[in-house]
């Protein structure tokens, strides 16, 4: 299993002696866990360190959820929901989104109508909720938790505690205290893994397992990436290649990266990627702004700007080589739609041609390009891909001399909200 990274420019010209030395220093800092932000490098070897006993307990919890419920409500925001959401969307079938259990997300926004309609919908279902927060005081999921825990207690009475699971800090926090007081099952968010790097922990794995997908294969993909990408090989290590190309383009006057895909099932992988890179790199007046497009839909909206607009962006194509289901175009006697020239072409083949045509057009329009290819969409390949992006992100941020694992800018808007709403201690 290998992730391919291809660049429209000359990669060898990027790899200077200075860059080689910088990468060697970054590599050493990551794997000795001495780099800035080292307290949050626990994800680096997490996949290979998972114990079978822990996975067995996770499976037992997932099985218990499925036995009791046909809906799991996951309450979380940012990294507490985007990882599992990305995997579930990528693996589920269109129009048949639920394998064995419906997973619904809450707490990722503040909407009274959403929560009210959600609780009305849940009235006809059997429900378990999973509250994910290290502290338990993050505003958006805390609001959702207040309403949904009350809903569960009113509906299930004393049995509610057996239907509420919290994923939180092992030693501290309001959510931990509530779980102990109420007797909720607790799963742990590792102290040395931040939210946007947590998809391979209980944060991501429990919803994925509860929905009936193979988390062992998902973890195995990450293990393979962990092993393969550990090498200090600037010419062949795809994470280093991607990070160096991004840094080169940033330094060349391209501060915006568009992640483009032709597969609608990757939409939430794009959303997860945006949080990963945006929160990790966007600091100290630095960083590439991450955004995304879904083709060919967005070729009819943003395509014009990408082709002819201000030359400040580069484009990264995320490509899937094989699909498990497809349709082939056929010939009609009456060729009113003028599509007979496409007879015998599958829609996946059409999308590949569309990619090649788009790539040529945008490159001629002055858009530098990267292409990242994976073989297919399944648990193992997704695990490999997400780990690849996490490691690439660490290299990218360190190349900018930025701590990849804090998010100081996120706190300012929160402080303003607390002041406006007169939260005690912030008035």
Phi and psi in degrees as a GROMACS rama.xvg file:
@    title "Ramachandran Plot"
@    xaxis  label "Phi"
@    yaxis  label "Psi"
@TYPE xy
-146.294  138.161  UNK-2
-94.5804  126.802  UNK-3
-96.4198  132.701  UNK-4
-121.058  118.913  UNK-5
-120.151  140.923  UNK-6
-122.649  140.846  UNK-7
-75.2779  -13.2417  UNK-8
-104.383  -160.526  UNK-9
-98.5378  101.631  UNK-10
-64.9024  -37.9585  UNK-11
-61.325  -29.0293  UNK-12
-71.4297  -20.5827  UNK-13
-75.8258  -32.8275  UNK-14
-83.8086  80.2824  UNK-15
-86.1982  170.1  UNK-16
-61.3406  -38.9032  UNK-17
-63.0394  -43.3199  UNK-18
-65.2001  -41.5445  UNK-19
-58.1455  -44.0577  UNK-20
-64.1167  -42.0934  UNK-21
-62.2315  -44.073  UNK-22
-64.519  -39.2946  UNK-23
-60.361  -40.9939  UNK-24
-66.6945  -42.2585  UNK-25
-64.5443  -46.8035  UNK-26
-57.2067  -45.8642  UNK-27
-61.9244  -43.3998  UNK-28
-64.6556  -37.6364  UNK-29
-67.1205  -49.6993  UNK-30
-85.4621  -14.9297  UNK-31
-97.1218  -4.1282  UNK-32
54.9622  48.6071  UNK-33
-118.281  -1.7942  UNK-34
-69.8922  164.174  UNK-35
-57.6507  137.413  UNK-36
78.0043  17.8561  UNK-37
-58.5966  -23.2771  UNK-38
-63.3879  -13.8828  UNK-39
-117.46  27.3696  UNK-40
-96.9778  16.7956  UNK-41
-62.8057  -23.7245  UNK-42
-69.3024  -20.9686  UNK-43
-58.3019  -46.8071  UNK-44
-113.402  17.5767  UNK-45
-61.524  -48.0009  UNK-46
-55.9961  -42.356  UNK-47
-77.8072  -12.6732  UNK-48
-98.0204  -1.24432  UNK-49
-66.6131  129.962  UNK-50
-88.4809  144.705  UNK-51
-62.3794  -33.79  UNK-52
-62.7742  -39.9367  UNK-53
-66.2508  -43.5019  UNK-54
-64.4585  -36.8111  UNK-55
-62.2119  -44.0165  UNK-56
-63.3351  -39.5943  UNK-57
-63.1965  -43.3172  UNK-58
-62.3353  -40.8343  UNK-59
-61.7801  -40.1241  UNK-60
-65.1961  -43.7871  UNK-61
-62.5944  -42.0962  UNK-62
-63.9734  -39.4151  UNK-63
-63.0481  -39.6654  UNK-64
-60.684  -46.6062  UNK-65
-66.829  -34.3601  UNK-66
-68.2073  -36.1562  UNK-67
-87.7455  -28.622  UNK-68
-136.411  157.866  UNK-69
-115.172  2.83737  UNK-70
-137.081  132.891  UNK-71
-113.582  122.448  UNK-72
-99.2362  118.1  UNK-73
-99.6764  119.928  UNK-74
-105.618  115.675  UNK-75
-178.086  167.346  UNK-76
-136.473  155.952  UNK-77
62.2595  -130.998  UNK-78
-65.431  -14.2763  UNK-79
-76.2358  -10.1928  UNK-80
-136.444  -25.3954  UNK-81
-66.884  -33.93  UNK-82
-64.1316  -52.8946  UNK-83
-66.4949  -37.6326  UNK-84
-60.108  -42.725  UNK-85
-61.7332  -45.2287  UNK-86
-68.0484  -44.2583  UNK-87
-63.3526  -42.2437  UNK-88
-65.9028  -38.1779  UNK-89
-69.3351  -32.6395  UNK-90
-93.2022  -22.5072  UNK-91
-76.5688  155.146  UNK-92
-82.19  144.562  UNK-93
-61.5408  134.784  UNK-94
68.3569  -2.46376  UNK-95
-134.337  65.3759  UNK-96
-74.2697  -10.493  UNK-97
-116.685  121.108  UNK-98
-74.8926  -69.3379  UNK-99
-124.292  -13.363  UNK-100
-150.98  135.891  UNK-101
-81.8143  128.181  UNK-102
-111.006  122.343  UNK-103
-117.846  141.898  UNK-104
-108.087  141.147  UNK-105
-142.794  165.556  UNK-106
82.3534  2.23581  UNK-107
-96.543  7.78551  UNK-108
-160.572  170.791  UNK-109
-119.028  103.343  UNK-110
-146.175  114.067  UNK-111
-63.6225  -38.4625  UNK-112
-67.8301  -37.8863  UNK-113
-62.0894  -49.3654  UNK-114
-66.7493  -40.1721  UNK-115
-64.1471  -46.1197  UNK-116
-68.4449  -33.2858  UNK-117
-61.8757  -47.2202  UNK-118
-65.7779  -34.9153  UNK-119
-64.5504  -41.0209  UNK-120
-64.1245  -38.9876  UNK-121
-68.7341  -18.8579  UNK-122
-56.514  -30.2914  UNK-123
-97.6981  9.78792  UNK-124
-120.675  164.047  UNK-125
-97.6501  132.214  UNK-126
-127.016  140.696  UNK-127
-125.103  145.282  UNK-128
-119.756  145.729  UNK-129
-123.112  108.9  UNK-130
-92.7827  123.477  UNK-131
-118.524  114.377  UNK-132
-169.281  131.403  UNK-133
-64.6004  -40.4829  UNK-134
-97.1785  -37.0702  UNK-135
88.7103  -0.908188  UNK-136
-116.143  4.35073  UNK-137
-61.1252  126.81  UNK-138
-57.9316  -52.3284  UNK-139
-63.1433  -52.4042  UNK-140
-67.2533  -29.2043  UNK-141
-65.4349  -39.2372  UNK-142
-62.6685  -49.0752  UNK-143
-60.9929  -40.2115  UNK-144
-63.4132  -40.7595  UNK-145
-58.0315  -45.6133  UNK-146
-70.924  -43.3799  UNK-147
-77.0096  -33.4735  UNK-148
-66.3468  -41.2843  UNK-149
-60.8611  -41.3929  UNK-150
-59.2247  -45.8676  UNK-151
-64.6642  -40.4128  UNK-152
-68.621  -38.6911  UNK-153
-67.4647  -37.6124  UNK-154
-81.0399  -42.5235  UNK-155
-107.098  -7.13636  UNK-156
59.6366  -131.957  UNK-157
-65.2144  -21.3802  UNK-158
-77.862  -9.50685  UNK-159
-59.4365  -37.4563  UNK-160
-62.1636  -26.8265  UNK-161
-81.3346  -6.35623  UNK-162
-112.832  10.7185  UNK-163
-121.901  122.623  UNK-164
-119.39  135.916  UNK-165
-116.978  140.84  UNK-166
-117.023  110.806  UNK-167
-153.595  -175.245  UNK-168
-65.381  146.382  UNK-169
-72.6566  -30.2252  UNK-170
-119.395  -14.7012  UNK-171
-152.793  169.531  UNK-172
111.953  155.733  UNK-173
-65.9728  -36.1722  UNK-174
-69.6457  -39.0605  UNK-175
-60.1994  -45.5391  UNK-176
-62.4662  -41.6717  UNK-177
-63.5581  -42.3761  UNK-178
-62.6847  -40.968  UNK-179
-65.7028  -42.8547  UNK-180
-63.3468  -41.7053  UNK-181
-93.4526  -11.3659  UNK-182
81.0316  26.4819  UNK-183
-74.9321  148.981  UNK-184
-66.8283  137.888  UNK-185
-115.776  133.573  UNK-186
-115.472  156.551  UNK-187
-105.954  134.188  UNK-188
-90.671  115.849  UNK-189
-57.1044  138.328  UNK-190
-63.9861  -28.5172  UNK-191
-98.9184  20.4375  UNK-192
-131.802  120.255  UNK-193
-78.8644  165.629  UNK-194
-56.3853  -45.7058  UNK-195
-75.0076  -6.75562  UNK-196
-110.69  17.7997  UNK-197
-104.083  9.98904  UNK-198
-64.0108  -24.3571  UNK-199
-92.7712  4.82449  UNK-200
-96.7865  -173.989  UNK-201
-59.0609  -25.7428  UNK-202
-53.6727  -48.9403  UNK-203
-92.937  -36.1641  UNK-204
-70.725  -36.2839  UNK-205
-63.0221  -51.2152  UNK-206
-60.0278  -37.0384  UNK-207
-67.0413  -43.9249  UNK-208
-66.8691  -41.8544  UNK-209
-62.1495  -32.8523  UNK-210
-75.9851  -5.76582  UNK-211
98.0617  12.5411  UNK-212
-93.8826  162.661  UNK-213
-86.6273  95.0066  UNK-214
-73.5015  -23.3171  UNK-215
-62.5887  -44.0222  UNK-216
-65.5154  -39.5325  UNK-217
-59.6444  -46.4114  UNK-218
-67.8332  -38.6101  UNK-219
-60.5081  -38.6088  UNK-220
-60.8322  -42.0988  UNK-221
-67.2675  -38.5983  UNK-222
-60.6781  -43.3858  UNK-223
-62.5657  -41.5573  UNK-224
-65.3066  -42.1428  UNK-225
-56.2527  -43.01  UNK-226
-72.8753  -48.7276  UNK-227
-65.9543  -35.6147  UNK-228
-92.0607  3.6319  UNK-229
-76.0595  -22.3174  UNK-230
-69.3561  141.454  UNK-231
-88.3774  79.1195  UNK-232
-130.928  93.3083  UNK-233
-64.0668  -28.5978  UNK-234
-79.4328  -26.0509  UNK-235
-126.621  -13.8669  UNK-236
-77.1777  112.83  UNK-237
-65.5496  -31.0566  UNK-238
-67.1141  -41.2448  UNK-239
-67.1045  -41.733  UNK-240
-57.5008  -50.6851  UNK-241
-60.793  -45.2751  UNK-242
-63.3209  -42.0358  UNK-243
-68.6463  -39.504  UNK-244
-64.2417  -43.7977  UNK-245
-59.8845  -46.7854  UNK-246
-62.1141  -41.6695  UNK-247
-61.5907  -44.9384  UNK-248
-67.7234  -38.6438  UNK-249
-59.721  -47.7222  UNK-250
-66.6443  -21.0774  UNK-251
-90.689  7.42529  UNK-252
97.3351  23.4047  UNK-253
-120.504  87.9035  UNK-254
-89.5663  4.19424  UNK-255
-122.699  128.845  UNK-256
-114.289  128.853  UNK-257
-104.214  121.32  UNK-258
-91.6404  114.484  UNK-259
-112.255  137.524  UNK-260
-139.801  157.365  UNK-261
-105.552  8.70443  UNK-262
-118.322  112.969  UNK-263
-62.7343  -20.4182  UNK-264
-71.9202  -10.8334  UNK-265
-96.1021  8.66951  UNK-266
-56.986  -44.4969  UNK-267
-82.1221  -16.8517  UNK-268
-64.1676  -40.4107  UNK-269
-61.2741  -43.0408  UNK-270
-64.5371  -41.627  UNK-271
-61.9515  -43.6746  UNK-272
-60.5208  -40.1847  UNK-273
-63.9745  -42.682  UNK-274
-66.0071  -43.4666  UNK-275
-56.2443  -53.6916  UNK-276
-78.6471  -36.1933  UNK-277
-64.4213  -47.0975  UNK-278
-75.1103  -27.2962  UNK-279
-80.1362  -35.4832  UNK-280
-104.581  -25.3798  UNK-281
-79.0421  76.4446  UNK-282
-147.153  158.491  UNK-283
56.5443  32.4134  UNK-284
70.115  17.5462  UNK-285
-121.144  176.76  UNK-286
109.406  149.322  UNK-287
-84.4126  133.128  UNK-288
-81.6627  119.026  UNK-289
-92.9131  129.934  UNK-290
-139.812  178.77  UNK-291
-148.43  157.187  UNK-292
-138.688  150.874  UNK-293
-114.833  114.314  UNK-294
-97.6711  152.566  UNK-295
-87.3372  0.399914  UNK-296
-50.4371  -52.5797  UNK-297
-78.4504  -5.98701  UNK-298
-66.6403  -20.8281  UNK-299
-97.2003  9.90154  UNK-300
-135.063  -69.7596  UNK-301
-85.8691  -10.3025  UNK-302
-56.7944  -37.5406  UNK-303
-62.3124  -44.1356  UNK-304
-66.1263  -43.2632  UNK-305
-60.1477  -39.1991  UNK-306
-71.986  -43.6074  UNK-307
-127.391  1.07008  UNK-308
-81.4926  -165.964  UNK-309
-58.7495  133.613  UNK-310
-83.5773  75.0635  UNK-311
-127.416  1.13363  UNK-312
-122.75  152.791  UNK-313
-123.806  162.689  UNK-314
-123.25  127.372  UNK-315
-112.292  116.049  UNK-316
-88.0237  128.888  UNK-317
-105.045  109.707  UNK-318
-114.203  142.22  UNK-319
-114.715  122.765  UNK-320
-75.8714  -36.7688  UNK-321
-125.371  148.004  UNK-322
-124.136  153.874  UNK-323
-89.71  -16.7624  UNK-324
-139.664  145.996  UNK-325
-159.497  170.018  UNK-326
-130.158  149.14  UNK-327
-115.5  133.305  UNK-328
-70.6233  146.302  UNK-329
-125.958  165.664  UNK-330
-90.9431  141.228  UNK-331
-112.79  146.446  UNK-332
-61.8029  -42.9163  UNK-333
-97.0658  111.924  UNK-334
-96.0101  48.5662  UNK-335
-61.8684  -33.1243  UNK-336
-86.6738  -0.861792  UNK-337
58.3606  37.3683  UNK-338
-107.435  2.07138  UNK-339
-60.3195  -25.334  UNK-340
-65.0227  -15.5982  UNK-341
-94.89  1.40027  UNK-342
-59.5244  136.368  UNK-343
90.3432  -5.58232  UNK-344
-95.8854  130.034  UNK-345
-78.5896  159.379  UNK-346
-67.4963  -31.1819  UNK-347
-66.1303  -40.6449  UNK-348
-63.649  -39.6906  UNK-349
-59.6574  -45.2288  UNK-350
-62.9358  -34.6644  UNK-351
-67.0017  -41.1626  UNK-352
-63.9419  -40.443  UNK-353
-60.8267  -40.2288  UNK-354
-60.5136  -48.8916  UNK-355
-61.4876  -42.2922  UNK-356
-65.7435  -42.2059  UNK-357
-65.6075  -43.3776  UNK-358
-58.2007  -46.9448  UNK-359
-62.5083  -45.6155  UNK-360
-62.8908  -48.2039  UNK-361
-68.9199  -35.6967  UNK-362
-64.3451  -42.2307  UNK-363
-65.8038  -26.0731  UNK-364
-81.4766  1.41845  UNK-365
94.933  23.5927  UNK-366
-104.419  111.102  UNK-367
-63.6932  151.709  UNK-368
-138.357  146.723  UNK-369
-125.131  142.791  UNK-370
-122.9  124.231  UNK-371
-111.941  123.041  UNK-372
-119.582  135.56  UNK-373
-121.395  158.283  UNK-374
-71.4197  -46.5077  UNK-375
-160.772  169.192  UNK-376
-98.7097  101.104  UNK-377
-148.651  179.259  UNK-378
-58.232  -45.0449  UNK-379
-65.5985  -45.7025  UNK-380
-67.7994  -34.9865  UNK-381
-66.5618  -41.702  UNK-382
-59.456  -42.3196  UNK-383
-63.2503  -44.9016  UNK-384
-64.8005  -45.844  UNK-385
-66.8678  -39.0653  UNK-386
-64.3664  -41.2416  UNK-387
-54.3992  -47.4097  UNK-388
-65.9186  -39.7379  UNK-389
-61.4043  -46.1181  UNK-390
-68.5316  -39.681  UNK-391
-59.6869  -39.5431  UNK-392
-65.0481  -41.1876  UNK-393
-61.1435  -48.6687  UNK-394
-58.4734  -44.6078  UNK-395
-60.576  -46.3285  UNK-396
-65.8228  -42.9212  UNK-397
-64.4482  -32.0858  UNK-398
-63.4469  -26.079  UNK-399
-92.2132  5.27117  UNK-400
59.8455  44.071  UNK-401
-121.216  143.791  UNK-402
-73.9094  115.906  UNK-403
-72.0891  -8.87983  UNK-404
-115.113  0.74825  UNK-405
-108.895  173.131  UNK-406
-149.866  63.6266  UNK-407
-61.2707  -30.9982  UNK-408
-69.4108  -23.2931  UNK-409
-67.6998  -26.6759  UNK-410
-73.6354  -27.1812  UNK-411
-65.9792  -43.6757  UNK-412
-64.4895  -33.7764  UNK-413
-63.5218  -42.8997  UNK-414
-60.9643  -40.086  UNK-415
-65.2998  -41.4958  UNK-416
-59.5389  -46.4105  UNK-417
-61.4259  -37.9768  UNK-418
-67.8552  -46.2403  UNK-419
-60.795  -38.3205  UNK-420
-92.2226  4.28966  UNK-421
58.9707  44.9905  UNK-422
-64.5697  135.713  UNK-423
-52.3364  130.859  UNK-424
93.5602  -7.77884  UNK-425
-121.566  4.03698  UNK-426
